[in-house]
Amino acid sequence: MEDGLLAMGGDLSQERLLLAYKNGIFPWYEGDVPLWWSPDPRFVLLPNELKVSKSMKQLIRRNTLKFTVDKAFEEVIQQCKEVKRNDQFGTWITDDVENAFIKLHYAGFAHSAETWMNDELVGGLYGIRLGKIFFGESMFSIADNASKFSFINYVQLLQKENIALIDCQVYTQHLESLGARMIERKNFISLLEKSIP
């Protein structure tokens, strides 16, 4: 379909989720039914195109925030589910989604990046890593720029690990300011085929 909706229904088993992501498809809930999407164009970040503003560089140098990876996955997904956003009515992260991704985390496929202030979790993001692709799912922030701090630090870490692409799925102004842009779905799928064994 034109808007990228491919299918409705099914389950969130590990096998189905990994097959979907490998083929550029992700689930998004509306109500109780999973909808499976592959939009065209696709919103992505090429790691070497990451933009870090002067104010964010200053914040990073200040050392008031601490960055970690995979230290609080369950807390991050719970916060992504519960923290309200100005542009959203509710959340697509159902209990089923939360449980499915926690299982993927313990199986080694789903990862989180965290921002801490005075030992309190104040921002973070989570997603799935397959081969040289990271599929970003959601992020949250309860302190100024905390999600940006997680994102920038995690992208810089993924750069060192030769990640080819970060999938941001659908457009947000927040991620565009960090360097994300649209590419054609056929180019996105081609990158997946080259980067996921």
C-alpha positions in Angstrom: 0.0 0.0 0.0 1.0 3.6 -0.6 1.4 4.4 3.1 3.6 1.4 3.7 1.0 -0.8 5.5 1.7 -4.4 4.4 -0.3 -6.7 6.7 -2.4 -6.9 9.9 -2.4 -9.5 12.7 -0.1 -12.2 13.6 2.1 -12.6 16.7 5.3 -11.0 18.0 7.3 -14.2 18.2 11.1 -13.8 18.0 11.2 -15.6 14.7 8.5 -13.4 13.1 10.0 -10.2 14.4 13.5 -10.9 13.3 12.3 -12.0 9.8 10.3 -8.8 9.6 13.1 -6.5 10.5 15.5 -8.3 8.2 13.1 -7.5 5.4 12.6 -3.9 6.4 9.2 -4.4 8.1 8.3 -3.3 11.6 5.2 -3.7 13.8 3.1 -0.7 15.0 0.0 -1.2 17.1 -3.3 0.6 16.7 -5.7 -1.0 19.2 -5.1 -4.7 19.9 -3.9 -5.7 16.4 -0.3 -5.5 15.2 0.0 -3.7 11.9 3.2 -4.4 9.8 4.8 -1.5 8.0 7.5 -0.8 5.4 7.1 2.9 4.5 8.6 4.5 1.3 10.6 6.6 1.6 12.3 5.4 4.8 13.8 7.7 7.4 17.4 6.7 8.2 20.7 8.0 9.6 23.9 7.1 8.0 26.3 7.1 11.0 28.9 9.4 9.3 26.1 12.0 8.7 25.4 12.5 12.5 25.1 16.2 13.3 26.1 17.4 16.8 25.1 21.0 17.6 27.4 23.3 19.5 25.1 23.2 22.5 25.2 19.4 22.5 29.0 19.4 22.3 29.1 21.7 25.3 26.7 19.5 27.2 28.8 16.4 26.5 32.0 18.1 27.6 30.3 19.2 30.8 30.2 15.6 32.1 27.0 16.2 34.1 25.4 13.2 32.3 26.6 9.6 32.1 26.1 7.3 29.1 25.7 3.5 29.3 24.6 0.6 27.0 22.3 -2.3 28.0 22.4 -1.5 31.7 18.6 -0.8 32.1 16.8 -2.2 29.1 13.6 -3.0 30.9 13.5 0.4 32.5 14.1 2.1 29.1 11.3 0.4 27.3 9.0 1.0 30.2 9.8 4.7 30.2 9.3 4.8 26.4 5.9 3.3 27.0 4.9 5.7 29.8 6.5 9.1 29.2 4.0 11.4 27.5 5.0 13.2 24.3 3.5 16.4 23.1 2.7 15.1 19.6 1.3 11.7 20.6 -2.0 10.5 22.1 -1.1 7.4 24.0 1.6 4.8 23.0 2.0 2.1 20.5 4.1 0.1 23.0 1.6 -2.5 24.3 2.3 -5.0 27.0 2.8 -7.6 24.2 5.4 -5.3 22.5 7.2 -4.7 25.8 7.4 -8.4 26.6 8.5 -9.3 23.0 11.4 -6.8 23.1 12.5 -7.8 26.6 12.8 -11.4 25.3 14.7 -10.1 22.2 17.0 -8.3 24.6 17.8 -11.4 26.6 18.4 -13.3 23.4 21.0 -10.7 22.4 19.1 -8.9 19.6 17.5 -5.8 21.3 19.7 -3.2 23.0 19.3 0.0 25.0 21.3 3.2 25.4 20.9 5.1 28.6 21.5 8.6 30.0 21.9 9.0 33.7 22.0 12.1 35.9 23.0 11.7 39.6 22.4 7.9 39.2 18.8 8.5 37.9 17.7 7.3 34.5 16.7 10.4 32.6 16.7 9.4 29.0 17.4 6.6 26.6 16.5 4.6 23.5 16.1 1.0 22.4 16.0 -1.0 19.2 17.2 -4.1 17.4 20.6 -4.8 16.0 21.0 -7.2 13.1 24.4 -7.5 11.4 25.5 -3.9 10.6 22.0 -2.3 10.9 20.5 -0.8 14.1 16.7 -0.5 14.0 15.7 2.3 16.4 12.4 1.8 18.0 11.7 4.5 20.6 13.3 7.0 22.8 12.4 9.0 25.9 13.6 12.0 27.9 12.7 13.4 31.3 15.5 15.9 31.4 16.5 18.4 28.7 18.4 16.8 25.8 18.8 13.4 27.6 17.5 11.4 24.6 19.7 13.4 22.3 22.7 12.6 24.6 21.8 8.9 24.4 21.4 9.0 20.7 24.6 10.9 19.9 26.7 8.7 22.2 25.2 5.5 20.9 25.6 6.5 17.2 29.3 7.4 17.9 29.8 4.0 19.5 28.1 2.3 16.5 30.4 4.2 14.2 33.4 2.6 15.8 31.7 -0.8 15.3 31.2 -0.2 11.6 27.4 0.0 11.7 26.2 0.8 8.1 22.8 2.3 8.9 20.5 3.3 11.7 16.8 2.9 10.8 14.7 5.7 12.2 11.5 4.3 10.5 9.4 7.5 10.2 10.1 11.2 10.1 10.6 13.2 13.3 12.0 16.8 13.4 14.0 15.7 16.5 16.0 13.1 14.5 16.2 15.2 11.4 18.1 17.8 13.5 20.6 15.0 14.3 21.2 14.2 10.6 18.5 11.6 9.7 17.0 11.9 6.2 14.7 10.1 3.8 15.9 7.4 1.3 13.9 5.3 -1.1 12.7 2.0 0.2 14.5 0.1 -2.6 17.8 1.6 -1.5 17.0 0.8 2.2 16.2 -2.8 1.3 19.4 -3.1 -0.7 21.4 -1.8 2.3 19.7 -4.4 4.5 20.6 -7.2 2.1 24.3 -6.2 2.0 24.5 -5.6 5.8 22.6 -8.5 7.4 24.0 -12.0 7.1 
